[in-house]
Every structure is written in structure tokens, then in C-alpha cells.
Amino acid sequence: MSELRLPRRTFEKWVAARKMTPQEFADLADVTQEPVRFTSLEVVKKVADRLRLPIDRFVGESDLDHGVNVCRGLEGYQRTEERDGKKYCTYTHLANSRTAPNLMSLHLTLHCNDTQNVVLDSAHDTREFVYILRGNVKMHWDTGGPRRDTLLNEGDSVYLQPGVSHCFMAQTPDAEILAVNF
């Protein structure tokens, strides 16, 4: 990277959101120019660290169209997972964006109802919100103590904190859930 340019208004907006002033970055860039120019990736990293912003805000190409990413119908990535040789669930990715890398929204169709062979997901480091779109679902989870479970009905929702191993089993044919990891 030889030089990165950022519209001055964008830079000023980011700085103001952190209750800082552009002059506090004068040691790294000429903040009076339009656009503000950063001479190297190292300089961009220093500015990003000082602003506590992910570096991709500076160098990532946006996948948004005027601030919006629309995912139509079944355009999203889709995968059917099998566990122990049985069709378990179909994941369909919903609208997401590189501008929010820690946000992942999924539509899941649950196929498996074999509660004798419950396989918990490995715990992930994101929060998760789940909404039961259709049918009845049994949720199993484990935080290191005894395994727990509960029956969820259409319209119920769940919040899971990071680090909780869990899984969902269909109690009615092809139950569906919306899962948002953030």
C-alpha cells in the first residue's frame, strides 16, 4: 500500500464520535487535507488503534449500496449439515455485511429430532439471539454443569451468552429458527 485516502468529512465524523479532535492525529497525517492521506499501513494501524476502530473501516471495500445490503430469497450461502450420518439442519445465510464482521444472521431449517443422539455445537465467542419461526424446538445447552434443555414454541426467543455450547432439535417436522450472532 503506497497511500490510503479517506474523505476528510468521514475522518472528522469518526474522530468526533470518539470525543477527539482531528488535531490529535496531526503527528500521523496531515488532517487539514481533502482527502486525509495516510502514508502507510502502519500509520493507518496507529490511527485505527487510537480511534478503537477496526482497520477494515479504513481499507475494506464496502459491500453496501448507499448503506444497505439486500439479500434476496435464497441468494445467501446455503449448506445442509449432517451429524453422525443424519441430516441435521440447513443453514441459509441472510443479509450480512463485511462492514459488520461480527454480525451473522441465519435462517435454520431443523431436520433432526433424535434427542437420543444430541450433539452440542462447540461454544462460539459471539452472543446469539434465536427466534422460533415455525414449529416446536427442543434446545439443549451446557455450561460445564449438567446438560439442560427446554421446549421452545413458535414465537419464543432465546439469548445465549458467548461460550455456551448448545443445539436445537426439531420437535415438529422441519421446524425453523432465525439465529443472529453478534
N, C-alpha and C positions, 0 to 999 in steps of 0.2 A: 504494500500500500504506500503510495507516494504522498498522498494528501487526502484528507477527508473534509468535505464541506458540509456545513449544516446551516439552514436558514437562521439568520440572527433571531428572528421572532420565536422560532422553536426553542433555540438555546435559552433565550430570556424567559420563556414560559417554564422550562424545566427548572431553571435556577430559582425563579420566583416561587415555584411550588415547594422548594426546599428551604424557603425563607433565607435565601442567599442573594448576592448581587453578582452581576457579570464581572465586576472588577476583581472579585475574589479569585478569578481564573486567569487574570492578566499574566501571571507567571507561566501559563501553559499555552495561551493562544492570544492572538490579537482579537479581543472581543468587540472591538469597535467596527470591524469589517462586516460587509454584507457580501457573501455569507461568511460566517465564522469559519476559519480554516484551522485544522489540526494537522500538524506536520508529520505525525507518525502514529502507528497503532499504539505505541507505548504512551503517547500523550493522551490519546482517546481513552485508554485504560485508566490513566490517572484521573481524568475528568469524570469518567463513569464512576470510579470508586468514590471520589469526593461527593458526587451527587447521589450516590447509592442507587444507581440505575444499572440495569443490565446492559452490557456492551452492545447487544444486538439492537438496542434503541438507536445507536449511532450508525451501525454498519449493516444491519439487517434490511433486506428488501421487504417492504410491506406486501402482504398478500390481501390487503384490504382495498376495496373500491370506495373511496371517499368515506373511510372509517367503518365499512361494513364488509363482512364476508358471508355470502349466502351459499348454503349447501342445499341443493335441490334433491328431493326424493332420495334415491339410492345412489347418489354421486359419491358419497363418502366411502372410505375404505371399509370393506366388509370381510369378516372371517368367522368361520364356524369352528369352534374349539371342541376337541374330543378329550375326554378324560377316561383312562382305563378302557379305551376302545369304544366308548359310548359317546354319542353326540350329546354335548353338554349345553352349549349356548351359541348363539350367533351374535357377534358384536358388529354394530354398524356405527362408524364414527359420524357424529353430527358436526355442525358448523364449529370450527375451531380456527385459531389463527396463530401464526408464528409470533405475532406481537404479544401474545399471552401464552408462552410456552408451558406454564404450569396448569393451564386450564384444559381439561379434556372432557368433552361431553359425548356420551354413548347411549345408543338405544340397544338394549339386550332383549333377545327373544330366548327364553329359557326352555330347553327341551327335556332336560333330565329331571326325574322326580325320585330317583333312587336314594332315599335317605340312609340306606344301609351302607352306602359307599361314599359318604360325604368327604370331599377333598377341599380343604380350605385354600383360598388364594394365599400366596405369600404376601405378607404385610407390605404395603407400599407407604412411601413417605409423604403422601398427599392426603388432604381431607377429602371426604366423599359425601355427597348428598345423593340419596336414592329415592325415587318416587315410583310407586307401583302403578303402572299404566293400565294393565289388564290382568285379570285373574287373581289367584292367591299364590303366595310365595312363602316358602319357609326360609328364613335367614338363620345361618349358623355363624358364630364368631367365637374367637378365643383370644384372650389377652394374657395367656400364661397360666391361668387357673383352669377350673373346669370349663369344658366347652358349653356354650349357651346357645339357645335357639328361641325363635319366636315366629308366630304365624303373622304374615302381613297380608292385608286385603287391598283390593283396588282402592286407590286414593290415599293409602298410608304412605308415610315418608320416613326416612331414616337419615341421621347424620352419623358418620363414622370418623373418629379422630385418626390421625396418622398412626401406623404401627399395629392396627387391629386386623388380624387375619380373619377372613370371612368368606362366605359363599352364599349363593341363592339357589334354591331348588324349586322347580315348578310344582305346585300342588294342583293346578288345573292345566289342561293342555295349552302349550305354547304361551305361557304367561309372559308378560312384557314389562320391563322396567326402564326407567330413564336414570342414568348414573352420571353425575357430574363430579369429576375430580378436580381439585383446585389447591 
